[in-house]
Amino acid sequence: MKIKKLNPKIFACSDSYLLAKKIAKSYGLPLGKTKKTVFSDGEFQVSYEESIRGRRVFIICSTVPPTDNLMELLLMIDAAKRASARHITAVIPYFGWARQDRKDKPRVPIAAKLVANLLQAAGATRIMTMDLHADQIQGFFEKPVDHLYASTIFLPFIKSLNLDYITIASPDMGGSKRAYAYSKFLKSDVVICYKQREKANNISKMELIGNVKGRNVIIVDDMVDTAGTLTKAADIMMEKGALSVRAIATHAILSGNAIEKIKNSKLKELIVSDTILKNNECSKIKIVSCATLFADVMEKVQNNTSISNQFLM
């Protein structure tokens, strides 16, 4: 007797609802129904309001702080496991806590590894994410990890700008691999910013390695948090004779007064994806959606087909 293959179910955590709705629409399925009950002390409970028995479940949640987002994802995974879901894929467009991927000084945690352990302990059978802060985080998991690259959506946008004399820039030494990957497709030069920090989110010194005079510079990074690095780099590059400076950052955390910094900087525009959705009133910020990319990969995972055509980097 032939067993009918069931369609997957797509669900969202609270703060990722709008992105999940776009992903579900692009996939061609309705977003699944869930309920979140919040108790007076702040504790909350999640529940699925429809059957998921025997189904592949995609749970979409960017684990941006506060920790409630990560906790909600863990509870959703645990509830799916206990409701007899066949496969549970945690779709994490922005993988939070990833900056703590190693011990950079004594007596500190490796938070990214801890989060990986929590997701697996909760019952996730597959992880899907985009532009991890460090590629090696994939090795923290014993389950399959689909690590997507935002270059798939950003490179067509860059080409649509029809810019001449493009130079790709990395805001730090650690992002040089990403910058060289972009430059390979755009056949452009690369410059690198060398920075030193007094403490987290506080740059004490920045120098530019390479020439930007007469060039349209595009800084590429995995995230923009306080925007201190991007805005300082843009100011230095314009002083060095750049024609224009744009920035591309996959994850728009935009904490503190980041938006104000961007408004007052010499950045021509900042292009981000919608892995994190925040209200902003800055005309310099342009959003390129990752919904179609995630929907396409989710469909391929469901149908057990190759996703290698999505790996431009």
Buried (B, 14 or more C-beta within 10 A) or exposed (E): EEEEEEEBBBBBBBBBBEBBBBBBBBBEBEBBEBEEEEEEEEEBEBEBEEEBEEBBBBBBBBBBEEEBBBBBBBBBBBBBBEBEBBBBBBBBBBBBBBBBBEEEEEEEEBBBBEBBEBBBEBBBBBBBBBBBBBEEBBEBBEBEBBBBBBBBBBBEEBEEEEBEBBBBBBBBEEBBEBBBBBBEBBEBBBBBBEBEBEEEEEBEEBEBEBEBEEBBBBBBBBBBBBBBBBBBBBBBBBEBEBBBBBBBBBBBBBBEEBBEBBBEBBBBBBBBBBBBBBEBEBEBBEEBBBBBBBBBBBBBBBEEEEBEEBEBB
